[in-house]
Each structure stands twice: as structure tokens, then as C-alpha cells.
Amino acid sequence: MTERPEGRSRRPRGLAGRLVLLTLLAAVQGVPAHAAGGVILVLGDSLSSAYGFDVQSGWVQLLQNRLDEQSEGYRVVNASISGDTTEGGATRLPAALAKHRPDVVVVELGGNDGLRGLPLSVTRRNLERIIVESRSSGARVLLLGMRLPPNYGPAYNNAFHAIYADLADRHSVPWVPFLLEGVGGVDALMQDDGVHPRAEAQPLMLDNVWPHLEPLL
């Protein structure tokens, strides 16, 4: 009476062991390269959405290309929308975090707030919310700083730029002082509107980001 239950109990254990072995083998042989490193979520606006040229030339895609070349194993998700503000980004963030479960969140927002002359307190509050919620999800955060065109005046421009430095210091997150360093104000690298960089500027933008992003990988 006891032999049949024992026989049945041995067979599932053996089957389970074979299934585990097959699963491990499949994982080694079939998992995409991007799965190893994790996910980088870029939450941005037109500066990251390749406005005015082919998306394959944008700095975000160039980032994916560099990661692939170096076998870093990260998948870059570009959650950037042209014209977006910090409020829009903060609103979209929870769904993006839940869907993609990023290991790193790159925050490239605020430029449209400044161009529209929105209250600095609103921009600061939204950026802080994005930082806090991203970190609460377990992600590391990189903040990309922005500056406004000189016609906005030094007082407003300096106060606007200080938001990024203050938040980076307060929350101990790395930041890029100016995403468009070496690009903004250079006619050959800017589109006719004077606001959006050309495709030729995208490698420089990636080079501005990379030294601050690489330590987070």
C-alpha cells in the first residue's frame, strides 16, 4: 500500500529537476542580451525624442548603440514626448515605472517649463516628485540640467538652473549641469528655431551624459 505513493512522489521530483535544468539552460541560451543589465528609462521632452530628424540619430538611440557595443546588457526605453513639461512627466511616471521597472531613470525635463515662464516653484516640485518616486521604486536617478536662452534674462535663467543643482544636492543624485553644453548657441548644431539641436549635435549630447550615467550602470 505504501509503495505506490512513494513511486508517485519520486517521479514528480525527477520531473521537476529536469524542468529546472531545462529552464536554466534556456535562460543561458535564449535570454536577450538586454535582459542582463536591466532597463534605463529616459523621461524627457523634444530634446530626447529626436525632434526634427530621424529617431535613429537621437542621443537616446546613440546611447543604446553604445551600450550594445560595450555589451553592457541594458535596454533603453525612450519615454520622451515633444513639448512635455515637468507636470506631464510627473503624471506619466507611475505608469512608466510599473510597466518597465527601470533600474535607472534619466530625467530630462524642465526646458518647456522655462520657455513658457511657468513658476519656478512648480518646476521644482514636479522634478522633486519625479526623483522621489523613481527612487522609491528602486531605480537610480540621473538628472539632466538645462539652461534657457539668454533673452530670458540672467535672474530668471540662473534661478531656473539652480533648481537642478539644489535638487541634486538635496537628494544626492548625480546630475549633468547642462545637457546642451557645447551645443546651445552654436548655429551649425542648432535647428533654425534656435531651441532644438540638429542630428549632428546628438553625439555631443550623449558625451555630456555618459560620464555621469556610466557609474550608475
C-alpha positions in Angstrom: 0.0 0.0 0.0 2.9 2.4 0.7 5.0 1.6 -2.4 2.7 3.3 -5.0 2.6 6.7 -3.2 6.3 6.6 -2.9 6.7 5.8 -6.6 4.4 8.7 -7.5 6.4 11.1 -5.2 9.7 10.2 -6.8 8.5 10.9 -10.4 7.4 14.5 -9.8 10.7 15.2 -8.1 12.6 13.9 -11.0 10.4 15.7 -13.5 10.7 18.9 -11.5 14.5 18.6 -11.5 14.6 18.1 -15.3 12.3 21.1 -15.8 14.5 23.3 -13.6 17.6 22.2 -15.6 15.9 22.8 -18.9 14.7 26.2 -17.7 18.3 27.2 -16.6 19.7 26.0 -20.0 17.0 28.0 -21.8 17.8 31.0 -19.7 21.5 30.8 -20.6 21.0 30.2 -24.3 17.9 32.2 -25.1 17.7 35.3 -22.9 18.1 38.5 -24.9 21.4 40.4 -24.2 19.5 43.4 -22.9 17.9 41.4 -20.0 21.2 41.0 -18.2 21.9 44.7 -17.3 18.4 46.0 -16.8 16.4 48.9 -18.1 17.2 52.6 -18.5 14.1 54.8 -18.7 14.6 58.3 -20.3 11.8 60.6 -19.2 12.2 63.7 -21.4 10.8 66.1 -24.0 11.8 67.1 -27.5 15.5 67.2 -26.7 15.3 63.4 -26.2 12.6 62.5 -28.7 14.7 63.3 -31.7 12.6 66.3 -32.7 13.2 67.4 -36.3 15.2 64.4 -37.5 15.3 60.6 -37.7 14.9 59.0 -34.3 17.8 56.6 -35.0 20.1 59.7 -34.9 18.9 60.9 -31.5 21.2 60.8 -28.4 18.9 58.2 -26.7 19.3 55.8 -29.6 23.0 56.5 -29.7 23.1 55.6 -26.0 21.5 52.2 -26.8 24.1 51.7 -29.6 27.0 52.5 -27.2 25.6 50.1 -24.6 25.3 47.4 -27.2 28.8 47.9 -28.5 30.1 47.6 -24.9 27.9 44.6 -24.1 26.5 46.4 -21.1 23.3 44.5 -21.4 20.9 47.4 -20.8 17.7 48.2 -22.7 16.9 51.9 -23.1 13.2 52.9 -23.1 12.6 56.3 -24.5 9.6 57.8 -22.7 10.1 61.2 -24.1 7.3 63.4 -25.6 7.9 66.5 -27.6 6.6 69.6 -25.7 6.2 67.8 -22.4 6.6 69.7 -19.1 7.7 68.5 -15.7 4.0 68.2 -14.8 3.4 65.9 -17.7 6.4 63.8 -16.9 5.4 63.5 -13.3 1.9 62.4 -14.3 3.2 59.8 -16.8 5.9 58.4 -14.5 3.9 56.0 -12.3 2.7 54.0 -15.3 6.1 54.0 -16.9 7.7 52.7 -13.6 5.1 50.0 -13.3 5.4 48.9 -16.9 9.2 49.0 -17.4 10.5 48.6 -13.9 13.7 50.6 -14.7 17.0 50.3 -12.9 17.9 53.8 -13.9 15.7 56.8 -14.7 17.2 59.6 -16.7 15.2 62.8 -16.1 15.4 65.3 -19.0 12.6 67.8 -18.3 12.1 71.4 -17.4 13.0 73.2 -20.6 9.4 73.7 -21.7 8.5 74.9 -18.2 11.2 77.6 -18.5 10.3 78.6 -22.1 6.7 79.0 -21.0 7.6 81.0 -18.0 6.0 78.7 -15.5 6.5 79.4 -11.8 9.9 78.0 -10.7 8.2 76.5 -7.6 6.0 74.3 -9.8 9.0 73.1 -11.9 10.9 72.3 -8.7 8.0 70.5 -7.1 7.4 68.3 -10.2 11.1 67.4 -10.6 11.3 66.5 -6.9 8.3 64.3 -7.2 9.9 62.5 -10.2 13.1 62.0 -8.3 11.4 60.7 -5.1 9.0 58.4 -6.9 11.8 57.0 -9.1 14.0 56.2 -6.2 11.1 54.8 -4.2 10.6 52.3 -7.0 14.2 51.2 -6.5 15.7 53.0 -9.5 18.8 55.1 -9.6 18.3 58.6 -10.9 20.3 60.9 -13.2 19.1 64.5 -13.6 19.9 66.4 -16.7 20.2 70.1 -16.2 19.0 72.8 -18.6 19.6 76.4 -19.3 17.3 78.9 -21.0 18.1 81.2 -23.9 19.8 84.4 -22.8 16.8 86.6 -23.7 15.0 85.3 -20.6 17.3 87.3 -18.5 20.1 86.3 -16.1 17.9 86.4 -13.0 15.3 84.0 -14.2 17.8 81.8 -16.0 20.1 81.5 -13.0 17.2 80.7 -10.7 15.9 78.2 -13.2 19.2 76.4 -13.5 19.7 76.4 -9.7 16.7 74.1 -9.4 18.7 71.2 -10.8 21.7 71.8 -8.6 19.6 72.2 -5.5 17.6 69.0 -6.1 20.7 67.0 -7.0 22.4 68.1 -3.8 19.3 67.6 -1.6 18.6 64.1 -2.8 22.2 63.1 -3.5 21.6 62.2 -7.1 24.2 62.7 -9.9 23.4 65.4 -12.5 24.5 66.8 -15.8 24.9 70.6 -15.3 23.8 71.3 -18.9 22.7 68.8 -21.5 23.4 71.1 -24.4 26.9 72.1 -23.2 28.9 72.8 -26.4 25.8 72.7 -28.5 23.5 75.5 -27.4 24.2 78.8 -29.2 26.3 77.1 -31.9 24.4 77.8 -35.1 25.8 74.8 -37.0 24.5 72.5 -34.3 21.1 74.0 -33.8 17.9 73.9 -35.9 16.5 77.1 -37.3 14.3 77.7 -34.2 17.4 78.1 -32.1 16.0 75.8 -29.5 16.3 72.3 -30.8 19.7 70.7 -31.7 20.4 69.1 -35.0 21.2 65.5 -35.6 24.9 66.5 -35.8 24.7 67.6 -32.1 23.4 64.3 -30.7 26.8 62.6 -30.2 28.0 65.6 -28.2 24.8 65.4 -26.1 25.5 61.8 -25.4 29.1 62.6 -24.5 27.7 65.2 -22.0 25.5 62.5 -20.4 27.8 59.4 -20.5 30.4 60.3 -17.8 27.5 60.8 -15.3 25.5 57.8 -16.4 28.2 55.2 -16.7 28.8 55.0 -12.9 25.1 54.1 -12.4 25.3 51.1 -14.6 
